[in-house]
Amino acid sequence: MKTRLRLALPPLAAIGPESAVPFAVFDRADRLLRSGELPLAQLAAAVPADEVQAILHADDAVVLAIELPPLPAKRLGEAVQASVEPLALSDVADLCIAHGPRGPDGRVTVVWAERRALLEAWRRIDAAGLKLAAIAPLALALPEGDPRAGKALALPVDALWHAPLPRWSLARPEWRPATQTRRWHSAALWAGAAALLWTAGLHIHAAQLRSEAQRLQSATEQAVLAAFPSIPIVIDPVQQARSQRDMLRRGAGAAGGDDFLPLALGAAKVLDFAAGHVSSLHYEQGKLTLVLTEGYTPPSNETALHQAAAVQSLALVKDEQAPHTWRFQRAGARSSGEARP
């Protein structure tokens, strides 16, 4: 059953945890369920309710009706502020100002209260566990023209406690006290947004690095091919260029006999699936060792690789101790410590 709790607040400056607050609880049909007076700190636990309405003391708010010309809804608030400024005793920046809609006669009901006192009292009420849905001045909680408009709402509960409130009030969302949960929620949202931006930045930076690495790899391969046209396929540009340089030095300017290049070319044909995945390449004493990076897809039947190597007069050995490592040498050459395929 949905219930409504209406509070008759003492003066704003006097509101504290021990302040005695008269109250009345009504059901959906506006029947009185309970009434009484309790300290503010005990109300939330003793009188749970679905909706809480606070009626201000008569001295805590000013209610006026002003006349305004037809205005767009977004300009009405500005016009109300301008109209209140010459009427209020305080600067409008020190006030909480609320207003209703413009009536057919051009009249707009305006309410204002001292900002610091209202917000501090609201904070204390909220800290006591009472989430206010409406804060209305006494004049708007009484029938129009009621002679008791200058007196505080008091017990026992009479017809005045049942008076309907306007749909608008001083309980505007922008003035609502920030709870600890809401503060943490906002902080978590900002932290999540920052983490998202940071992650996105990392992904962009990683993509830029990959693009730069690919560009450098391509440029290096093109440079090797331009410098050594005799190389038909580039597997390891640095190693191949170094080998070609050494052969040129030994041959006094002409490439001489060396088994590295034939082995490299044969390996490139046999391990064509490893193109672009060579991490390192080492040649020593007639043996060529290739270490591949992850990401390649070898054939499921390695017998086909050995057969392809045999066609090139090569012997192929996959190192079972060192992952992604393949060794080539001339077929029939002795290789200590390695099993023949």
C-alpha positions in Angstrom: 0.0 0.0 0.0 1.5 3.3 -1.1 1.7 5.8 1.7 2.4 9.6 1.9 4.1 11.2 4.9 3.5 15.0 5.4 5.8 16.9 7.8 5.1 20.3 9.4 8.7 21.6 9.7 9.8 23.9 12.4 11.8 27.1 11.3 14.6 26.0 9.0 17.3 27.5 11.3 16.1 25.3 14.2 16.0 21.9 12.3 18.3 19.3 13.8 18.4 15.6 14.5 16.5 16.1 17.8 13.9 18.6 16.4 10.4 17.5 17.1 8.4 17.3 13.9 4.6 16.9 13.7 3.6 14.4 11.0 0.7 12.7 9.4 0.7 9.5 7.2 -2.0 9.0 4.6 -2.8 6.1 2.3 -3.5 6.2 -1.5 -7.1 7.2 -0.8 -6.0 10.1 1.4 -7.2 8.3 4.6 -5.2 9.2 7.7 -3.2 6.2 9.0 -1.2 7.7 11.7 -0.1 11.1 13.1 2.0 12.4 15.9 5.3 14.1 16.7 8.8 12.6 16.7 12.4 13.7 16.7 13.7 14.0 13.1 16.3 11.3 13.7 13.6 8.8 14.5 11.0 9.5 11.8 12.4 7.5 8.9 12.6 4.3 10.9 9.4 4.8 12.9 7.2 6.0 10.0 8.3 4.5 6.7 6.5 6.0 3.7 6.7 5.9 -0.1 6.5 9.7 -0.5 7.6 12.5 1.9 6.3 16.0 1.7 7.7 18.9 3.8 5.6 22.0 4.6 7.7 25.0 5.6 7.1 27.2 8.5 5.2 30.3 7.6 8.2 32.6 8.1 10.6 30.6 5.9 9.2 31.4 2.5 7.7 34.2 0.5 4.8 33.5 -1.9 3.7 36.0 -4.5 1.8 36.1 -7.7 3.3 38.1 -10.5 2.1 39.0 -14.0 4.2 38.0 -17.0 3.6 38.3 -20.8 3.4 35.1 -22.8 6.9 33.6 -23.0 8.5 30.3 -24.2 8.9 27.8 -21.3 12.7 28.1 -21.4 12.5 31.9 -20.9 9.9 31.9 -18.1 12.5 31.1 -15.4 14.6 34.0 -16.6 11.6 36.3 -16.4 10.7 35.1 -12.9 14.3 35.8 -11.7 14.2 39.3 -13.1 10.8 40.0 -11.5 12.0 38.7 -8.1 15.2 40.7 -8.0 13.6 44.1 -7.1 11.1 42.5 -4.7 13.5 40.4 -2.6 15.5 41.7 0.3 18.5 39.5 -0.6 20.5 39.0 -3.8 18.7 36.4 -6.0 21.9 34.4 -6.0 21.3 33.8 -2.2 17.8 32.5 -2.8 16.1 29.3 -3.9 13.4 30.4 -6.3 10.6 28.2 -7.7 7.6 29.0 -9.8 4.5 27.4 -11.2 3.1 27.7 -14.8 1.7 30.9 -16.2 -2.0 30.9 -15.9 -4.6 32.1 -18.5 -4.7 35.5 -16.8 -0.9 35.9 -17.1 -0.3 35.3 -13.4 2.6 33.1 -12.2 2.9 31.9 -8.6 6.5 32.4 -7.3 8.1 31.1 -4.1 11.5 31.9 -2.7 13.4 31.0 0.4 16.9 31.7 1.8 19.2 29.4 0.0 21.7 28.5 2.7 19.0 27.8 5.3 16.9 25.7 3.0 19.7 23.6 1.6 21.2 23.0 5.1 17.8 21.9 6.5 17.2 19.7 3.5 20.7 18.1 4.0 19.8 17.3 7.6 16.4 15.8 6.7 18.1 13.7 4.0 20.8 12.6 6.4 18.0 11.4 8.7 16.8 9.1 6.0 13.9 11.1 4.7 14.0 11.6 0.9 11.8 14.6 0.2 9.6 14.6 -2.9 8.2 18.1 -2.2 9.0 21.2 -0.2 6.1 23.6 -0.2 5.5 26.8 1.7 2.6 26.8 4.1 0.6 29.2 1.9 0.5 26.6 -0.9 -0.5 23.8 1.4 -3.7 25.7 2.4 -6.8 26.5 0.5 -6.7 29.8 -1.3 -7.7 32.6 1.0 -7.6 30.5 4.2 -7.4 32.9 7.2 -4.8 30.7 9.0 -2.2 31.2 6.3 0.1 32.9 8.7 0.1 30.1 11.3 2.1 26.9 11.4 0.5 23.6 10.5 -0.2 21.9 13.8 -1.8 18.8 15.3 -4.3 17.4 15.6 -4.7 16.6 11.9 -7.6 18.4 10.3 -8.7 19.2 6.8 -5.6 21.5 6.3 -3.3 18.5 6.4 -5.2 16.9 3.5 -4.9 19.9 1.1 -3.3 18.9 -2.2 0.1 20.4 -3.1 1.1 21.9 -6.5 3.0 19.6 -8.8 6.0 22.0 -8.5 7.9 22.9 -5.3 11.2 24.0 -3.9 12.5 20.4 -4.0 14.2 20.9 -7.3 16.6 18.2 -8.5 19.6 20.6 -8.9 19.4 21.5 -5.2 19.0 17.9 -3.9 21.7 16.9 -1.4 24.4 14.8 -2.8 24.5 11.5 -0.9 27.7 9.5 -0.4 26.4 6.9 -2.8 25.7 9.5 -5.5 29.2 10.9 -5.0 30.8 7.5 -5.4 28.6 6.8 -8.4 29.7 10.0 -10.1 33.3 9.3 -9.2 33.0 5.7 -10.6 31.4 7.1 -13.8 34.3 9.5 -14.3 36.9 6.8 -13.5 35.2 4.4 -16.0 35.2 7.1 -18.7 38.9 7.8 -18.0 39.7 4.1 -18.2 37.8 3.8 -21.4 39.6 6.7 -22.9 42.9 5.4 -21.7 42.2 1.9 -23.2 41.1 3.5 -26.5 44.3 5.5 -26.5 46.4 2.4 -26.0 44.6 0.6 -28.8 45.2 3.5 -31.2 48.8 3.7 -30.1 49.3 0.0 -30.6 47.7 0.2 -34.1 50.0 3.1 -35.0 53.0 1.0 -33.8 51.9 -2.0 -35.8 51.4 0.2 -38.9 54.8 1.7 -38.4 56.5 -1.7 -37.9 54.9 -3.0 -41.1 55.9 0.1 -43.0 59.5 -0.3 -41.7 59.5 -4.0 -42.6 58.3 -3.3 -46.1 60.8 -0.5 -46.5 63.6 -2.7 -45.4 62.6 -5.5 -47.7 62.4 -3.1 -50.6 65.8 -1.7 -49.8 67.4 -5.2 -49.7 65.8 -6.1 -53.0 67.0 -2.9 -54.6 70.6 -3.4 -53.3 70.7 -7.1 -54.1 68.6 -7.8 -57.2 69.8 -11.4 -57.2 67.7 -12.2 -54.1 64.3 -13.4 -55.4 62.6 -13.7 -52.0 63.3 -11.8 -48.8 62.9 -13.9 -45.6 65.1 -12.1 -43.1 66.2 -8.9 -44.8 69.0 -8.1 -42.3 70.5 -11.5 -42.4 70.3 -11.8 -46.1 71.8 -8.4 -46.7 74.6 -9.2 -44.3 75.3 -12.5 -46.1 75.3 -10.8 -49.5 77.7 -8.1 -48.2 80.1 -10.7 -46.8 80.0 -12.7 -50.1 80.8 -9.5 -52.0 83.7 -8.7 -49.7 85.1 -12.2 -50.0 84.7 -12.2 -53.8 86.1 -8.7 -54.2 82.9 -7.3 -55.5 81.2 -10.4 -57.0 78.9 -12.7 -55.1 80.7 -16.0 -54.5 79.7 -19.5 -53.5 77.9 -19.8 -50.2 75.2 -22.3 -49.2 73.2 -19.8 -47.2 71.2 -18.3 -50.0 70.3 -21.6 -51.6 69.2 -22.9 -48.2 67.2 -19.8 -47.6 65.4 -20.0 -50.9 64.7 -23.6 -50.4 63.3 -22.9 -46.9 61.1 -20.1 -48.2 59.5 -22.5 -50.7 59.0 -25.3 -48.1 57.8 -23.0 -45.3 55.7 -20.7 -47.5 53.1 -20.6 -44.6 55.7 -18.8 -42.4 55.9 -15.7 -44.7 56.0 -12.6 -42.5 56.4 -14.7 -39.3 60.2 -15.1 -39.2 61.5 -13.9 -35.8 65.2 -14.8 -36.4 67.4 -16.7 -38.9 70.8 -18.2 -38.2 73.2 -19.9 -40.6 76.3 -21.8 -39.5 78.3 -24.7 -41.0 75.8 -25.6 -43.6 72.8 -25.5 -41.3 70.0 -22.9 -41.5 67.9 -22.3 -38.4 64.6 -20.4 -38.5 62.6 -19.3 -35.4 59.1 -18.2 -36.2 56.7 -15.9 -34.3 53.3 -17.1 -33.3 50.4 -16.6 -35.7 51.4 -18.8 -38.6 49.3 -21.9 -39.6 51.4 -24.9 -40.5 49.9 -27.8 -42.6 48.4 -30.5 -40.5 50.5 -33.2 -42.2 54.2 -32.5 -41.7 55.0 -35.4 -44.0 54.2 -33.0 -46.9 56.8 -30.6 -45.6 59.5 -33.3 -45.6 58.5 -34.3 -49.1 58.7 -30.7 -50.3 62.1 -30.3 -48.6 63.3 -33.5 -50.3 62.3 -32.1 -53.7 64.7 -29.2 -52.9 67.4 -31.7 -51.9 67.0 -30.5 -48.3 66.6 -32.2 -45.0 64.1 -30.6 -42.6 64.0 -31.1 -38.8 61.5 -29.5 -36.5 63.0 -28.8 -33.1 60.7 -30.4 -30.5 62.6 -28.7 -27.6 62.5 -25.2 -28.9 59.0 -24.0 -30.0 58.5 -22.7 -33.5 62.1 -23.6 -34.5 62.9 -25.3 -37.9 66.3 -26.4 -39.2 67.4 -27.1 -42.8 70.5 -28.6 -44.3 71.6 -30.3 -47.4 70.1 -33.8 -47.8 72.7 -36.4 -46.9 74.8 -34.0 -44.8 75.6 -35.2 -41.2 74.1 -33.3 -38.4 75.1 -34.3 -34.9 72.4 -34.4 -32.2 69.5 -34.2 -34.7 67.4 -37.1 -35.9 66.9 -37.4 -39.6 63.4 -36.8 -40.9 
